[in-house]
């Protein structure tokens, strides 16, 4: 009888302790924030009777990848273009910037003719041929759109276009090498005689997947008067699409305008690639 009483007492004591432990555990879970109440790992019994945790299948599943952007459409390329409000100051949008490749009067200087000539190196020739063209990165393989702006003695040409990825990478590599291959060269022919051209690398805001900035300075004479043309060249790649900027003139190049165009333009292109229409930039004019 004494042994039976002891066993019954022990059993009752064990049951009370288990109930108390369950109550404490439930209270602790209720007090934790919802985010902390994670689902426990699935228990697996071992041969010794102990329990080990087995990771769930979702813990080892591969990370989801982002779907590539849809090909740039003509409407998307136009929507990705910056406006005069994006670059502020006194820039005015022009009607037909594509005609600049043939004739671009700044004051009494035909700038398009001033940059036309022959260079000894093919890389340098390609550069001067495309300064006021839409082929700085080669011919687009898809949609393309162009905007032009003027302010005093300066002109800004802005392009958004889709390219073949391999060809685009080669063009970016070509631009990156120009400060070495074409650091200084002579342009001959045309009505402006010999012109001395210098190419230096410049920094751009860290936008897009890749970027390249250059400043091109060309010195010569027109109608017997000395002329210096300074142009900022900026290119930003975003996936298989890119923005191209040529900004400057006879009074130099405004570096801040170039950087602003890069920042605003890259964000607009990303919006288009995400399937959205960029909101119009509010004008700073009342």
WOKACOR-V817796 format. One record per run of one state. SS is the DSSP state (h for helix, s for strand, l for the rest). FROM is the first residue (numbers start at 1). TO is the last residue. Records with the same first field share a line. If there is no record, write none. Layout:
SS = FROM-TO  FROM-TO
This chain:
l = 1-1  32-33  37-41  46-50  55-56  61-73  80-83  88-91  94-96  102-104  107-108  115-117  119-121  130-143  152-153  163-164  182-183  189-194  203-209  223-224  239-240  250-254  274-286
h = 2-31  34-36  57-60  74-79  84-87  97-101  111-114  122-129  165-181  255-273
s = 42-45  51-54  92-93  105-106  109-110  118-118  144-151  154-162  184-188  195-202  210-222  225-238  241-249
